[in-house]
Amino acid sequence: MPAPIRVTVWSENRHEQTDEQVIRIYPDGMHAAIAEGIRENLGEQVIVRTATLDEPEHGLSEEVLAETDVLTWWGHIAHGEVDDAVVERVHRHVLAGMGLVVLHSGHWSKIFVKLMGTSCTLRWRAEQDRELVWTVDPTHPIAQGIPHPIDIPAQEMYGEFFDIPAPDELVFVSSFSGGEVFRSGCTFRRGHGRIFYFSPGDQDYPVYHHRDVRRVIANAVEWARTDRPERAAPTLLRYETGEFFAGKGYADAAPEIAAARAAAEAGVTEPRG
């Protein structure tokens, strides 16, 4: 039996502290509802922990990320408060093979924008709307067991143009009562990491209690875990002719570049003369 998937569910947990409507819908926080849905669908296949913005290092220390196979991310009003050092840390782990599931307004999070390399802007309308989530790739693992369409009676509208790179795979497209459409379920690969963006989930509506939305997120967690034996970012290696397996890293081929790269990854700036 494969080892359980180690999941960290991250959320700002800000609306739940001040907004009475959100408190009524998510009394224990959106992160608790998301974590509950993952456990509900995957059971003993997962070990789930939660982390929030106001914890030390936002709950995303090096130790936590090293023990995380898949990280889910929900943010909205406090993207700017996420420390750049933590963003760099998460980015490094994604490139090295950690899965990332970005939810709803996490499209504007520092980590998603950094991984996409675009503005990640979109159209929106903050009014109660009906969202239909249509499966456009029924063979994809994330779409397994998902009805066509998912009917979300109350939700915020997200619409095109969505400024992201062309997805590696488009799994879901949403439509709204105003005629808008949106690429609501997209996969990407960066380095050794798998990324899934899924848009349903505005804080003002009970979307993370929706059975089918929970199933999508759980499927995405399963899909996003890679089967690499160890976590390591892609590296540049130099090979002699005929040496197919014995590459030389920077430490041997270019010690100065190796030292500069190690310092950059550690967040150390060398003094200037």
C-alpha positions in Angstrom: 0.0 0.0 0.0 1.5 3.4 -1.0 2.4 5.9 1.8 -0.3 8.4 2.7 -0.3 11.7 0.8 0.9 14.4 3.2 -1.3 17.5 2.6 -1.0 21.0 4.0 -4.1 23.1 3.6 -3.1 26.8 3.7 -5.5 29.8 4.0 -5.4 33.4 5.0 -8.1 32.9 7.6 -8.9 36.6 7.7 -12.5 36.8 6.5 -13.4 34.2 9.1 -12.2 36.6 11.9 -14.3 39.7 10.9 -17.1 38.9 8.5 -20.2 37.6 10.2 -21.5 36.0 7.0 -18.3 34.1 6.5 -18.2 33.1 10.1 -21.7 31.6 9.8 -20.7 29.6 6.7 -17.2 28.5 7.9 -17.2 28.7 11.8 -13.9 26.8 11.9 -12.4 28.6 8.9 -12.3 27.8 5.2 -9.1 25.8 5.7 -11.0 23.5 8.1 -13.8 22.9 5.5 -11.3 22.2 2.7 -9.3 19.8 4.9 -12.5 18.0 5.9 -13.4 17.5 2.3 -10.0 16.0 1.5 -10.2 13.6 4.4 -13.9 12.8 3.6 -12.9 11.7 0.1 -9.5 10.1 0.6 -9.7 8.8 4.1 -6.6 6.9 5.2 -4.9 7.8 1.9 -4.0 11.2 3.3 -2.5 12.9 6.3 -3.8 16.5 6.4 -2.6 19.5 8.4 -3.7 23.1 8.1 -1.7 26.4 8.2 -2.7 30.0 8.2 -1.2 33.4 7.5 -0.8 34.6 11.0 1.2 31.6 12.2 5.0 32.0 12.4 6.4 31.8 8.9 2.7 31.6 7.8 2.9 28.0 9.0 5.1 27.1 6.0 8.5 26.5 7.5 11.2 24.6 5.7 10.3 21.6 7.9 6.6 21.7 7.1 7.2 22.0 3.4 9.7 19.2 3.4 7.0 17.0 4.9 4.3 18.2 2.5 3.5 16.2 -0.7 0.7 18.6 -1.8 0.0 22.2 -0.7 -3.4 23.8 -1.2 -3.6 27.6 -1.2 -6.5 30.0 -0.6 -5.9 33.7 -0.3 -7.9 36.9 -1.1 -7.4 40.1 0.9 -3.9 39.7 2.2 -1.8 38.5 -0.7 0.6 41.4 0.0 1.2 40.2 3.6 2.7 36.9 2.5 6.4 37.2 3.2 8.6 37.1 0.0 11.0 34.6 1.7 8.1 32.2 2.3 7.0 32.6 -1.4 10.6 31.8 -2.5 10.6 28.7 -0.2 7.3 27.4 -1.6 8.4 28.1 -5.2 11.6 26.1 -4.6 9.7 23.2 -3.2 7.2 23.2 -6.2 10.1 23.2 -8.7 11.6 20.3 -6.7 8.4 18.2 -6.9 5.8 19.4 -4.3 2.3 19.5 -5.7 0.3 22.8 -5.5 -3.5 23.2 -5.7 -4.5 26.9 -6.0 -8.1 27.8 -5.2 -10.3 30.6 -6.2 -8.8 34.1 -5.5 -5.4 32.4 -5.0 -5.0 33.2 -8.7 -3.6 36.5 -7.5 -1.4 35.1 -4.8 2.3 35.8 -5.0 3.2 32.2 -5.5 0.8 31.6 -8.4 1.8 34.8 -10.2 5.4 33.9 -9.8 4.9 30.4 -11.1 2.8 31.6 -14.1 4.9 34.6 -15.0 1.8 36.6 -16.0 -0.6 39.0 -14.3 -3.2 36.3 -13.6 -6.0 39.0 -13.8 -9.6 38.2 -14.9 -13.1 39.5 -15.0 -15.3 39.2 -11.9 -18.7 40.1 -10.5 -19.3 39.9 -6.8 -23.0 39.1 -7.0 -24.8 35.9 -6.3 -24.6 33.9 -9.5 -25.1 30.3 -10.7 -22.0 28.6 -11.8 -22.0 25.5 -14.0 -18.6 23.7 -14.1 -18.4 21.7 -17.3 -15.9 18.8 -17.7 -13.9 19.2 -21.0 -11.5 16.4 -20.3 -13.5 13.5 -18.9 -10.5 11.1 -19.1 -8.4 13.3 -16.7 -7.8 11.8 -13.2 -9.1 15.1 -11.6 -12.5 14.7 -13.4 -13.1 11.1 -12.2 -16.5 10.8 -10.4 -17.4 14.4 -11.2 -20.9 15.1 -12.6 -21.2 17.0 -15.9 -21.8 19.7 -15.0 -21.2 20.6 -11.4 -24.1 22.9 -10.4 -23.1 25.6 -7.9 -26.3 27.6 -7.1 -24.5 30.6 -5.5 -21.1 31.8 -6.4 -19.0 34.8 -7.5 -18.5 35.2 -11.3 -15.1 34.8 -12.7 -14.8 35.4 -16.5 -12.4 35.6 -19.4 -10.0 37.0 -20.3 -7.9 35.1 -17.7 -4.3 36.2 -18.1 -2.5 32.9 -17.5 -0.2 30.8 -19.8 -2.0 28.2 -21.9 -2.7 25.4 -19.5 -1.0 22.1 -20.0 -4.4 20.5 -19.6 -7.8 22.2 -19.5 -10.1 20.0 -17.3 -13.0 22.3 -16.5 -14.7 25.3 -18.0 -17.4 27.3 -16.1 -20.4 29.2 -17.4 -22.4 31.9 -15.6 -25.9 33.3 -15.9 -24.5 36.5 -17.4 -23.2 34.6 -20.4 -19.6 34.6 -19.2 -17.2 31.6 -19.5 -14.0 30.8 -17.6 -11.2 28.3 -17.6 -12.0 27.1 -14.1 -9.8 24.0 -13.9 -6.3 24.1 -15.3 -3.1 22.1 -14.8 0.4 23.3 -15.2 3.8 21.7 -14.7 6.8 23.8 -13.4 10.1 22.0 -12.8 9.2 18.7 -11.2 6.0 20.0 -9.6 2.4 19.7 -10.7 0.0 22.6 -10.2 -3.8 22.7 -10.5 -5.9 25.8 -10.4 -9.6 25.5 -9.5 -11.7 28.6 -9.3 -15.0 27.9 -7.4 -14.7 29.0 -3.8 -15.7 32.6 -2.9 -15.8 33.1 0.8 -19.4 34.5 0.8 -20.9 31.2 -0.3 -20.7 27.6 1.1 -18.8 26.3 -1.9 -16.3 24.3 0.1 -19.2 22.4 1.6 -20.4 21.3 -1.9 -19.9 17.6 -2.3 -18.6 17.8 -5.9 -16.3 20.7 -5.3 -14.8 18.7 -2.4 -14.3 15.7 -4.7 -12.5 17.8 -7.3 -10.1 19.1 -4.7 -9.4 15.6 -3.4 -8.9 14.3 -6.9 -6.5 17.2 -7.5 -4.5 16.3 -4.4 -4.1 12.7 -5.6 -3.1 13.9 -9.1 -0.6 16.6 -7.8 1.5 14.2 -5.8 4.5 13.1 -7.8 6.1 9.7 -7.5 9.7 10.9 -7.5 11.8 9.1 -4.9 13.2 12.3 -3.5 12.6 16.0 -3.8 15.1 17.8 -5.9 15.0 20.8 -8.3 16.1 20.4 -11.9 19.9 21.1 -12.1 22.3 21.9 -14.9 24.9 19.0 -15.2 27.9 18.7 -17.5 28.4 15.3 -19.2 31.5 14.1 -21.0 30.9 12.3 -24.3 29.6 8.8 -23.6 29.0 9.4 -19.9 25.2 9.1 -19.9 24.7 8.8 -16.1 27.7 10.5 -14.6 27.0 14.3 -14.8 29.1 16.8 -13.1 27.3 19.5 -11.1 28.3 23.2 -10.6 30.4 22.3 -7.6 32.9 20.4 -9.8 32.5 22.3 -13.1 32.1 25.9 -11.9 32.6 26.3 -8.1 32.0 30.1 -8.2 28.6 29.7 -9.9 27.8 26.9 -7.4 28.6 29.1 -4.5 26.6 32.1 -5.9 23.6 29.8 -6.5 23.7 28.3 -3.1 23.8 31.7 -1.5 20.9 32.9 -3.5 18.7 29.9 -2.5 19.7 30.5 1.1 18.7 34.2 0.8 22.3 35.4 1.4 23.5 38.5 -0.4 27.3 38.8 -0.8 28.8 42.1 0.3 29.9 44.4 -2.5 33.3 45.9 -2.6 
